Amino acid sequence: MGLTQLINEARQAISVERVYGPAMERAGITVIPAAAVHGGAGGGENEGPERKWESLGGGFGLAGRPVGAYVIKDGDVRWRPAIDVNRLMLVVGVVALGAILTGRRIALACLKTHRARSREGIGR
């Protein structure tokens, strides 16, 4: 497989067909699933001295995750987002850790101020 062919295949793989799945219809309701798709491709080639040897390499990666679906019922189109529980828990954990660390710094600052005032005799 040549480098040009590899890049063309990667380009085809990262397309709108990967973002929107085929529409499904049942009982008068049409659902069009949607996903976030990310990808990339790269490669290179090298020739040795006096063209005694040549090397070629490349590759591509593709990643996707569901983001939701369009639901069409009686001519009304609605977006229904997919809930990524893993991502949600990660965000909640990061926010909680930030709150704990911020609260700790505030508590230490208050304690330091209280001790300094006690030494100076303020607040007695």
C-alpha positions in Angstrom: 0.0 0.0 0.0 1.5 3.3 -1.0 1.4 6.5 1.0 -1.1 8.2 -1.2 -3.5 5.3 -1.0 -3.1 5.2 2.8 -4.0 8.9 3.1 -7.0 8.5 0.7 -8.3 5.6 2.8 -7.9 7.7 6.0 -9.7 10.6 4.4 -12.6 8.3 3.5 -12.7 6.8 7.0 -13.0 10.3 8.6 -16.1 11.4 6.8 -19.7 12.5 7.5 -20.9 8.9 7.1 -19.0 8.1 10.3 -20.6 11.1 12.1 -24.3 10.4 11.3 -25.4 6.8 11.2 -28.2 5.5 9.0 -31.7 6.7 9.8 -33.9 4.1 11.6 -37.6 4.3 11.4 -40.2 2.5 13.6 -43.8 3.3 14.4 -43.6 6.7 12.7 -40.5 7.8 14.6 -37.2 8.3 12.8 -33.9 8.3 14.7 -30.6 9.5 13.2 -27.7 8.7 15.5 -24.7 11.0 15.7 -21.1 10.6 16.9 -18.0 12.7 17.4 -15.3 11.3 15.2 -11.6 12.3 15.3 -8.8 10.9 13.3 -5.5 11.6 11.6 -3.0 10.2 9.2 0.6 10.5 8.5 3.6 8.9 6.8 6.9 9.4 5.2 9.5 7.9 3.0 13.2 7.9 2.8 15.8 7.1 0.2 19.3 5.8 1.0 22.5 7.1 -0.5 22.6 6.7 -4.3 19.1 5.2 -4.1 20.4 1.9 -2.9 17.4 1.5 -0.6 14.1 3.1 0.0 11.7 2.9 3.0 8.1 3.9 3.3 5.9 4.0 6.3 2.6 5.4 7.5 -0.5 4.9 9.5 -3.8 6.4 10.6 -6.0 6.4 13.6 -9.7 6.8 14.1 -11.7 7.3 17.3 -15.4 8.0 17.8 -18.0 8.2 20.6 -21.8 8.7 20.5 -23.0 12.2 21.2 -26.7 11.8 20.7 -29.4 11.4 18.1 -32.0 13.4 16.2 -35.5 12.1 16.8 -38.1 13.0 14.2 -41.8 12.5 15.1 -44.8 14.1 13.4 -42.5 16.5 11.6 -40.9 17.7 14.8 -37.1 17.3 15.1 -35.6 17.1 18.6 -32.0 16.6 19.6 -31.5 13.9 22.3 -27.9 14.0 23.7 -26.1 10.9 24.8 -24.9 11.0 28.4 -21.3 9.8 28.8 -21.4 8.7 32.4 -17.6 8.1 32.5 -16.9 11.6 31.3 -19.5 13.0 33.7 -17.9 11.2 36.7 -14.4 12.4 35.7 -15.6 16.0 35.6 -17.4 15.7 39.0 -14.3 14.2 40.5 -12.0 17.0 39.2 -14.4 19.6 40.4 -14.7 17.9 43.9 -10.9 17.7 44.1 -10.5 21.4 43.2 -13.1 22.3 45.8 -11.3 20.3 48.5 -7.9 21.8 47.7 -9.4 25.3 47.6 -11.2 24.8 50.9 -8.0 23.5 52.5 -6.0 26.6 51.3 -8.7 28.9 52.6 -8.8 27.1 56.0 -5.0 27.3 56.3 -5.0 31.0 55.4 -7.7 31.7 58.0 -5.8 29.7 60.6 -2.6 31.7 59.8 -4.5 35.0 60.1 -6.1 33.9 63.4 -2.7 32.9 64.9 -1.1 36.2 63.8 -3.9 38.2 65.4 -3.7 36.2 68.6 0.1 36.9 68.8 -0.6 40.7 68.4 -3.3 40.6 71.0 -6.0 41.6 68.5 -9.5 40.2 69.2 -9.0 39.7 72.9 
